[in-house]
Amino acid sequence: MKEKRKSKAGRNPKLDPAVYRYTVRFNEEEHNRFLAMFGKSGVYA
């Protein structure tokens, strides 16, 4: 009987996958406030 080969299709799994994911919805005022705070933080994502 022939052995089935596992397909190598698709992406390679990440070594450190993201475990925590967040979704937020802002109105225009909240969005502008967020952008201002993000700019002050100095973090570049």
matplotlib code that plots the C-alpha trace (Angstrom):
import matplotlib.pyplot as plt

x = [0.0, 1.3, 1.9, 0.2, 2.5, 1.5, 1.0, 3.3, 0.7, -0.1, 2.0, 4.7, 3.6, 5.1, 7.6, 5.8, 2.2, 0.0, -2.1, -3.8, -5.8, -8.0, -10.6, -11.8, -14.1, -13.7, -15.8, -14.0, -13.3, -12.0, -9.8, -8.2, -7.5, -6.0, -3.7, -2.5, -1.8, -0.1, 2.1, 3.2, 4.0, 6.8, 5.9, 6.2, 4.1]
y = [0.0, 3.4, 6.0, 9.4, 12.4, 15.4, 18.4, 21.4, 23.9, 27.0, 29.3, 28.1, 28.5, 31.3, 30.6, 33.0, 33.4, 36.2, 34.9, 38.1, 40.0, 43.0, 44.8, 48.3, 50.6, 54.4, 57.3, 60.2, 62.0, 58.9, 58.1, 61.5, 61.2, 57.7, 59.0, 61.8, 59.4, 56.9, 59.7, 60.8, 57.2, 56.9, 53.3, 52.2, 49.2]
z = [0.0, -0.9, 1.8, 1.4, 1.3, 3.2, 0.9, 1.4, 0.2, 2.1, 4.4, 6.7, 10.3, 12.3, 15.1, 17.4, 16.3, 17.6, 20.4, 21.4, 18.8, 19.3, 17.2, 18.0, 16.2, 16.5, 15.4, 13.8, 17.1, 18.8, 15.8, 15.8, 19.5, 19.1, 16.3, 18.5, 21.4, 19.1, 17.6, 21.1, 22.2, 19.6, 18.9, 15.2, 14.4]

ax = plt.figure().add_subplot(projection="3d")
ax.plot(x, y, z, "-o")
ax.set_aspect("equal")
plt.show()
